[in-house]
């Protein structure tokens, strides 16, 4: 009893009495049993996370997409995607908002507007972003935001297993659908999408990545031969679209002319400049096979180098693509999530670390750095969660949480070893019968020690939910210099993890606005130099799985009281230097004309 009272007092101080009572009652699928009543642990890691969605006014539960009755026996697997999150300051008031997609027929997407006091109000219906899940148009899978027309306000592309929708932001007050956007596909089973200016003409272009084959209508099937033909080298998935922005919300399909030919089962894409030539490249995390890396030849062609670069050598189950400078050496690594289940399947997640010899080679250092075994991992993001100057890693896990104590793994393993004709026909797959497949999994919060190793501290810092995690996005929602987290869960509630960081740790952040470059400054790189070290970050659109982080680039500085200089390379290739910028504040930088 004394221990219980002590735990109540401590948990109340950290999380509030209501959170402790939910723990005690076993509500909300959040496991607090591993939290130790010793605040020294939190002080040791420099931060802790407090789940505050309900208090903040966030009441959202994801509904899965509707599928044809022919797939009822494996419905939880087929309908296991669609929970996404994107952070955007849609009205440009200086406070980060966020958008959650739903997927069930006639379900509502939610746009949460930041009230600047730790709370949010839902405004999607008011501004025209709620009703996008009509059965005839397909199910929402995610959204990507950018200033398509360079008017100062971020527009949005909502991608679906269905008809993608492009909506123009009207001065931060409403959104209007673009009815005839040129070559945007009428129907595509999209797993991911991103904006980037591949040809550096000052307009953001759109890349769409298909997952299911393009002729499949999951809500109304003609046949059940819709599955991957292999669990290792499937290339019968969806096609890809590279759509060049020609202005006035018009897009031209230049996929074929640029040499992009993939039909793999893509679940995540990262557009970043991996070879530092000033042009953004494309990394595709592909399910049921090998990853792909398309190098951009100065906006004229893309060349696929997955195998020769190392990232496409071993087939796995790629689901995430996040980019970060993990060792503060001014080079971008890629974190790709896969599947791990102890005693069953150990693919392991990948950390593709660039070679230091100048060649376009990547080595998988996930095992060496301690970030290989996550679980059935989906979304992951790099970010300095404790502001110590080194980028950390948050990873969601969990696929299908069915009846506790049950497992579908044996049946799953049987189908994976079948012949191509057996695997590709969904009617051959064993019925799930409410069983779990990698369900109720713990999440990972891996903190970076700066010396090449990460340590999982999730149970100590408060990330203890057991939902089926999908997307995660990072943002400083209260403009405090601390990165909070929004987590979207499949068939579960959205969670807001408010971050609390040791105030002795300093930081600096940058909001960029392009002029000659695209207005969103997507593709800009910032290098911060301080205390004999550096860190590189690139302004991306999509990041992780079905997610988009805040546009603001945030750097922890540890206990350093100054920054030597900052180097900005704008998307058009021009460079800018800032000497001794003030710390512990966000700098708004407009590209010089």
C-alpha positions in Angstrom: 0.0 0.0 0.0 2.8 2.4 0.9 4.5 1.7 -2.5 1.1 2.3 -4.3 0.7 5.7 -2.5 4.2 6.7 -3.3 3.7 5.7 -7.0 0.5 7.7 -7.1 2.2 10.8 -5.8 5.1 10.5 -8.2 3.0 9.6 -11.2 0.6 12.5 -10.4 3.5 14.9 -10.4 4.8 13.7 -13.7 1.6 12.7 -15.6 -1.3 14.1 -13.6 -3.7 12.1 -11.4 -5.9 11.1 -14.3 -3.1 9.3 -16.1 -2.2 7.4 -13.0 -5.8 6.3 -12.5 -5.9 5.1 -16.1 -2.8 3.1 -15.4 -4.3 1.6 -12.2 -7.6 0.8 -14.1 -5.7 -0.7 -17.1 -7.4 1.7 -19.6 -6.2 3.0 -22.9 -3.8 0.1 -23.7 -1.0 2.1 -22.0 1.4 0.0 -19.9 2.7 2.1 -17.0 3.8 -0.9 -14.9 7.4 -0.5 -16.0 7.7 3.2 -14.9 10.0 3.3 -11.8 9.2 5.7 -9.0 12.6 7.3 -9.1 12.9 10.7 -10.8 16.7 10.2 -11.1 16.1 8.0 -14.1 14.4 10.9 -15.9 17.1 13.3 -14.9 19.7 10.7 -16.2 18.3 10.8 -19.7 17.5 14.5 -19.8 13.9 14.3 -20.8 10.6 12.5 -20.3 7.4 12.2 -22.4 3.9 12.9 -21.0 0.9 11.6 -23.0 -1.6 14.5 -23.0 -3.9 13.9 -26.0 -7.2 14.0 -24.1 -6.1 17.0 -22.0 -5.1 18.8 -25.2 -8.5 18.2 -26.9 -7.4 15.5 -29.3 -10.1 12.9 -29.6 -9.4 10.9 -32.7 -9.7 7.2 -33.3 -8.6 5.8 -36.6 -11.1 3.7 -38.6 -9.6 1.2 -41.1 -10.5 1.1 -44.8 -13.4 -0.9 -46.0 -12.5 -4.0 -48.1 -14.3 -6.5 -50.2 -16.0 -9.4 -48.4 -13.8 -11.8 -50.4 -10.9 -10.7 -48.1 -12.8 -11.0 -44.8 -10.7 -14.0 -43.7 -7.5 -11.8 -43.7 -9.2 -8.4 -43.3 -7.0 -7.2 -40.4 -3.9 -7.6 -42.5 -5.3 -6.0 -45.7 -6.8 -3.1 -43.8 -3.8 -2.5 -41.6 -2.8 0.9 -43.1 -4.2 4.4 -43.3 -3.3 6.0 -39.9 -1.1 9.0 -40.8 -0.1 12.3 -39.4 1.4 15.5 -41.0 2.5 18.6 -39.1 1.8 21.9 -40.8 1.4 25.6 -39.8 -1.5 25.9 -42.2 -2.5 29.5 -41.3 1.1 30.7 -40.8 0.5 32.0 -37.3 3.8 30.6 -36.0 2.3 27.7 -34.2 2.4 24.1 -35.4 -0.9 22.4 -36.3 -1.4 18.8 -37.5 -3.6 16.7 -39.8 -4.7 13.1 -39.2 -6.2 10.9 -42.0 -9.0 8.4 -41.4 -9.7 5.5 -43.7 -13.2 4.1 -43.2 -15.9 4.9 -45.6 -17.5 8.3 -44.7 -15.1 8.7 -41.7 -13.7 12.2 -41.1 -10.1 13.4 -41.3 -9.1 15.8 -38.6 -7.2 19.0 -38.7 -6.1 20.2 -35.2 -5.5 24.0 -34.9 -3.0 25.0 -32.2 -4.5 27.2 -29.5 -1.1 28.3 -28.2 -1.9 27.1 -24.6 -1.2 23.4 -25.0 -4.6 22.6 -26.5 -6.0 22.2 -30.0 -9.4 22.5 -31.7 -10.6 20.4 -34.6 -11.3 22.5 -37.7 -11.2 20.1 -40.7 -14.9 20.4 -41.4 -14.7 24.1 -41.2 -11.9 24.5 -43.7 -12.9 21.7 -46.1 -10.5 18.9 -45.2 -12.8 16.4 -43.4 -14.9 14.6 -45.9 -12.4 12.8 -48.2 -13.3 9.2 -47.5 -16.2 8.5 -49.8 -16.4 4.9 -50.9 -16.4 5.8 -54.6 -13.2 7.8 -54.2 -11.2 5.3 -52.0 -9.6 5.4 -48.6 -7.2 8.0 -47.3 -3.7 6.7 -46.6 -1.8 10.0 -45.8 -1.1 13.6 -46.8 1.9 15.7 -47.8 2.1 19.4 -47.6 4.0 22.1 -49.5 3.5 25.5 -51.0 2.6 24.4 -54.6 1.9 27.9 -56.0 4.5 29.8 -53.9 1.8 32.1 -52.4 3.1 31.6 -48.8 0.5 29.0 -47.7 1.1 25.3 -47.7 -1.3 23.3 -49.9 -2.0 19.6 -49.5 -2.0 16.4 -51.5 -4.1 13.6 -49.8 -3.1 10.3 -51.2 -5.3 7.2 -51.1 -6.1 3.7 -52.1 -8.2 5.5 -54.7 -8.4 9.0 -56.2 -5.7 11.3 -54.9 -6.9 14.8 -54.1 -5.0 18.1 -54.4 -6.4 21.0 -52.4 -5.3 24.6 -52.5 -4.8 26.5 -49.2 -6.8 29.8 -49.5 -4.9 32.2 -47.2 -5.0 29.8 -44.3 -8.8 30.0 -44.0 -10.1 27.2 -46.3 -9.1 24.6 -48.8 -10.5 24.2 -52.3 -10.1 21.1 -54.5 -8.2 21.4 -57.7 -10.5 19.8 -60.2 -8.2 19.4 -63.2 -4.6 19.1 -62.0 -3.2 17.7 -65.3 -1.7 14.3 -65.2 -2.5 13.4 -61.5 -3.8 9.8 -61.7 -7.5 9.2 -61.5 -6.9 6.1 -59.3 -3.8 4.8 -57.6 -3.3 2.5 -54.6 -0.7 4.8 -53.1 1.5 3.8 -50.1 3.4 7.1 -49.9 4.1 10.5 -51.6 6.4 13.4 -51.3 7.1 16.9 -52.7 10.5 18.0 -53.9 11.9 20.2 -56.6 13.8 17.6 -58.6 14.8 20.0 -61.4 15.4 23.1 -59.2 13.1 25.4 -61.2 11.5 26.9 -58.1 8.3 24.8 -58.1 7.8 21.7 -56.0 7.2 18.6 -58.0 5.2 15.6 -56.8 6.3 11.9 -56.5 3.6 9.3 -55.9 4.5 5.7 -55.0 2.0 2.9 -55.6 1.6 -0.1 -53.2 -1.1 -2.4 -54.6 -1.3 -3.0 -58.3 -3.0 -0.1 -60.1 -6.1 -2.1 -61.3 -7.1 -3.3 -57.9 -10.2 -1.9 -56.2 -9.9 -3.3 -52.7 -13.5 -2.3 -51.9 -14.9 -4.1 -54.9 -12.7 -7.0 -56.2 -13.1 -8.8 -59.5 -10.7 -11.6 -58.3 -8.5 -12.3 -55.3 -5.1 -12.7 -57.1 -4.0 -9.4 -55.8 -1.1 -10.3 -53.4 2.6 -10.0 -53.9 4.1 -12.8 -56.1 7.0 -13.2 -53.7 8.0 -12.3 -50.1 11.5 -11.4 -51.2 11.5 -10.1 -54.8 7.9 -9.0 -55.6 7.7 -6.4 -58.4 4.0 -6.8 -59.2 3.0 -3.8 -57.0 1.9 -0.3 -57.9 3.6 2.0 -60.4 5.3 5.3 -59.6 4.5 8.8 -60.8 7.0 11.7 -61.1 4.8 14.7 -61.8 6.5 17.9 -62.8 4.8 21.1 -61.5 4.3 23.4 -64.6 2.5 26.1 -62.6 -1.0 27.1 -61.7 -1.6 23.6 -60.0 -0.9 21.8 -63.3 1.3 18.6 -63.4 2.9 16.8 -66.2 3.8 13.1 -66.0 7.5 12.8 -66.7 8.0 9.4 -65.0 9.1 7.4 -68.1 11.3 10.1 -69.5 13.2 10.4 -66.2 13.8 6.6 -66.1 11.7 5.7 -63.1 10.4 2.2 -63.7 9.7 0.7 -60.3 6.6 -1.5 -59.7 7.6 -2.7 -56.3 5.4 -2.5 -53.2 6.5 0.9 -51.8 5.5 2.0 -48.3 7.8 5.0 -47.8 9.9 7.4 -49.8 12.5 9.9 -48.8 13.7 12.6 -51.2 17.0 14.0 -50.1 20.4 14.8 -51.5 22.4 11.8 -50.6 25.4 12.4 -52.8 25.7 16.2 -52.1 25.5 17.3 -55.7 22.7 19.8 -55.1 19.9 17.6 -56.5 17.5 15.6 -54.4 17.5 11.8 -54.9 14.8 9.2 -54.1 15.0 6.3 -51.6 12.1 3.8 -51.8 11.4 1.5 -48.8 9.7 -1.5 -50.4 7.7 -4.2 -48.8 8.2 -7.8 -49.9 11.6 -7.1 -51.5 14.6 -4.9 -52.0 14.9 -1.2 -51.5 15.6 1.1 -54.4 17.7 4.2 -54.6 17.2 6.6 -57.6 20.0 9.1 -58.1 19.1 12.4 -59.7 21.3 13.4 -62.6 20.9 17.2 -62.4 17.1 17.0 -63.0 17.5 15.2 -66.3 17.3 11.5 -65.4 17.1 9.2 -62.4 19.4 6.2 -62.2 18.5 3.2 -60.0 21.6 2.2 -58.0 20.1 0.2 -55.1 22.2 -3.0 -55.5 25.5 -1.3 -56.2 25.0 1.2 -53.3 24.2 -1.6 -50.9 20.7 -0.5 -49.9 19.0 -2.9 -52.4 21.1 -6.0 -51.8 19.1 -7.9 -49.2 15.3 -8.3 -49.5 13.3 -7.4 -46.4 10.0 -5.6 -45.6 10.7 -1.9 -45.9 8.1 0.3 -44.3 9.9 3.5 -43.2 12.4 6.0 -44.6 13.8 8.6 -42.2 16.9 10.7 -42.8 19.4 11.9 -40.2 23.0 12.8 -39.4 23.5 10.2 -36.7 27.2 10.8 -35.9 27.4 14.6 -36.5 29.7 14.1 -39.4 27.7 16.1 -41.9 26.4 13.0 -43.8 22.8 11.7 -44.1 21.9 8.2 -43.1 18.6 6.4 -43.8 16.7 4.5 -41.2 14.5 1.8 -42.8 12.1 -0.3 -40.6 11.3 -4.0 -41.2 10.0 -7.0 -39.2 11.4 -8.7 -36.2 9.7 -11.3 -34.0 11.9 -13.3 -31.6 12.0 -17.0 -32.4 10.1 -16.5 -35.6 11.5 -13.9 -38.0 14.5 -11.6 -37.5 14.8 -9.3 -40.5 15.9 -6.4 -38.3 15.7 -2.7 -39.1 18.4 -1.0 -41.3 20.5 2.0 -40.7 22.0 2.8 -44.1 25.2 4.7 -43.2 27.1 6.5 -46.0 30.7 5.5 -46.9 33.4 7.9 -45.8 35.4 7.3 -49.0 33.3 9.5 -51.2 31.7 6.6 -53.1 28.0 6.1 -53.3 28.0 3.2 -50.9 25.9 2.5 -47.8 26.6 0.1 -44.9 24.0 -1.3 -42.6 25.1 -0.3 -39.1 21.8 -0.9 -37.3 23.2 -3.9 -35.3 26.4 -2.1 -34.5 24.6 1.0 -33.2 21.9 -1.0 -31.3 18.9 0.0 -33.3 18.2 -3.2 -35.3 15.6 -5.1 -33.3 12.4 -3.1 -32.9 9.5 -5.4 -33.6 7.0 -5.2 -36.5 8.2 -1.6 -37.1 6.4 1.0 -39.1 7.0 4.7 -38.5 10.3 6.1 -37.2 11.7 9.6 -36.9 15.1 11.1 -36.1 15.2 14.1 -33.7 17.1 15.4 -30.7 14.6 14.6 -28.0 16.9 15.6 -25.1 18.7 18.5 -26.8 22.1 17.0 -26.1 23.4 17.7 -29.6 22.8 14.2 -31.0 19.9 13.0 -33.0 17.7 10.3 -31.3 15.2 7.8 -32.8 11.6 7.1 -32.0 10.1 3.9 -33.5 6.5 2.6 -33.6 5.8 -1.1 -33.5 2.9 -3.5 -33.7 1.0 -4.9 -36.7 -2.4 -6.5 -35.8 -3.4 -6.8 -32.1 -6.1 -9.4 -32.0 -7.2 -11.6 -29.1 -4.5 -11.6 -26.4 -2.6 -14.9 -26.1 -3.2 -15.9 -29.7 -0.8 -15.9 -32.6 -1.1 -16.1 -36.4 2.6 -16.4 -36.9 2.6 -20.2 -37.8 0.0 -19.8 -40.5 1.7 -16.6 -41.7 5.0 -18.6 -42.1 3.3 -21.3 -44.1 2.0 -18.9 -46.7 5.3 -17.1 -47.0 7.0 -20.3 -48.1 4.5 -21.1 -50.8 4.8 -21.0 -54.6 4.2 -17.8 -56.5 0.8 -18.9 -57.6 -0.2 -19.7 -54.0 1.2 -16.6 -52.4 -0.3 -14.2 -55.0 -3.9 -15.4 -54.5 -5.5 -14.1 -51.3 -8.0 -16.9 -51.2 -5.1 -19.3 -50.3 -4.1 -17.3 -47.2 -5.2 -18.9 -43.9 -8.0 -17.2 -42.0 -6.8 -15.0 -39.1 -9.8 -15.8 -36.8 -9.2 -12.7 -34.6 -5.6 -13.8 -33.8 -2.8 -11.4 -33.2 0.1 -11.0 -35.6 2.9 -9.1 -33.9 0.4 -7.2 -31.7 0.6 -5.3 -28.4 4.3 -4.4 -29.1 6.4 -2.0 -27.1 7.7 1.1 -28.8 11.4 2.2 -29.0 12.9 5.4 -27.9 16.6 5.1 -28.7 18.8 7.9 -27.4 22.1 8.6 -29.1 25.2 8.6 -26.9 27.2 10.4 -29.6 29.8 7.7 -29.8 28.0 5.3 -32.2 25.5 3.6 -29.8 21.8 4.0 -29.1 20.0 2.9 -26.0 16.3 2.2 -25.6 14.8 4.2 -22.8 11.1 4.1 -23.8 9.9 2.5 -20.5 11.9 5.0 -18.5 10.7 8.1 -20.3 7.0 7.4 -20.6 6.5 6.0 -24.1 4.6 2.9 -22.9 1.5 2.5 -25.1 0.9 -0.8 -26.8 -1.3 0.3 -29.7 -0.6 -0.8 -33.3 1.6 2.2 -34.2 1.9 3.6 -37.7 3.0 7.2 -38.2 4.9 9.4 -35.9 5.8 13.1 -36.4 7.9 15.6 -34.5 7.1 19.2 -33.7 7.7 21.9 -31.1 4.0 22.5 -30.5 4.5 25.1 -27.7 7.5 26.9 -29.1 9.6 25.9 -26.1 12.6 24.5 -28.0 11.6 20.9 -27.3 10.4 18.3 -29.8 7.0 16.8 -29.0 5.6 13.7 -30.7 2.3 12.9 -32.4 1.6 9.2 -33.0 -1.1 7.8 -35.3 -2.3 4.3 -34.4 -4.1 1.9 -36.7 -7.6 1.4 -35.3 -6.5 3.3 -32.3 -6.4 6.8 -30.8 -3.9 9.5 -31.8 -1.4 10.2 -29.0 0.3 13.4 -28.1 3.6 12.9 -26.2 4.5 16.3 -24.7 8.3 16.5 -24.1 9.9 17.8 -21.0 13.6 18.5 -21.4 16.3 19.5 -18.9 16.5 23.3 -19.1 20.3 23.3 -19.0 20.3 21.9 -22.5 20.4 24.6 -25.2 19.0 24.6 -28.8 18.6 26.6 -32.0 16.0 26.3 -34.7 15.3 27.6 -38.2 12.3 28.5 -40.3 13.3 28.9 -43.9 11.4 30.7 -46.7 12.5 30.4 -50.3 12.5 33.3 -52.8 14.3 32.2 -56.0 13.9 28.6 -54.6 10.5 27.0 -53.9 8.7 29.0 -51.1 8.6 26.0 -48.8 12.5 25.7 -49.0 12.1 21.9 -49.5 15.5 20.6 -50.3 17.4 23.2 -48.3 20.3 22.0 -46.1 21.5 23.5 -42.9 24.8 22.8 -41.2 25.3 24.0 -37.7 28.8 24.3 -36.3 29.4 24.5 -32.6 31.8 23.2 -29.9 34.1 21.5 -32.5 31.3 19.6 -34.0 28.6 19.9 -36.7 25.2 18.5 -37.7 23.5 18.4 -41.0 19.7 18.5 -41.6 17.7 18.8 -44.8 14.2 20.3 -45.1 12.0 17.4 -46.3 8.4 17.0 -47.2 7.5 13.3 -46.3 9.6 11.6 -43.6 9.1 8.2 -42.0 6.0 6.2 -42.7 2.9 8.2 -43.8 4.2 11.2 -41.9 5.6 14.7 -42.2 7.5 16.6 -39.5 7.3 20.3 -38.8 9.1 22.4 -41.5 11.2 24.0 -38.7 14.6 22.5 -38.4 15.6 21.9 -34.7 19.1 21.4 -33.4 20.0 20.5 -29.8 23.3 22.0 -28.6 23.8 20.4 -25.2 25.4 22.7 -22.7 27.1 24.8 -25.3 26.3 28.5 -24.9 27.1 29.6 -28.5 27.0 28.5 -32.1 30.1 29.3 -34.3 28.3 29.5 -37.6 25.4 28.2 -39.7 25.7 27.3 -43.4 22.5 27.2 -45.5 22.5 25.7 -48.9 19.2 26.7 -50.6 17.3 24.4 -53.0 18.6 26.3 -56.0 22.2 25.6 -54.9 23.1 29.1 -53.6 24.7 29.3 -50.1 24.5 31.6 -47.2 26.4 31.8 -43.9 25.3 33.2 -40.5 28.0 33.8 -37.9 27.3 33.5 -34.1 23.5 33.3 -34.3 21.7 33.6 -30.9 20.8 30.3 -29.3 17.6 29.2 -27.6 15.4 30.8 -30.2 13.9 30.1 -33.6 15.4 32.1 -36.5 13.2 33.0 -39.5 15.5 33.1 -42.6 14.4 34.4 -46.0 16.5 33.3 -48.9 18.5 36.3 -50.3 17.3 37.5 -53.7 
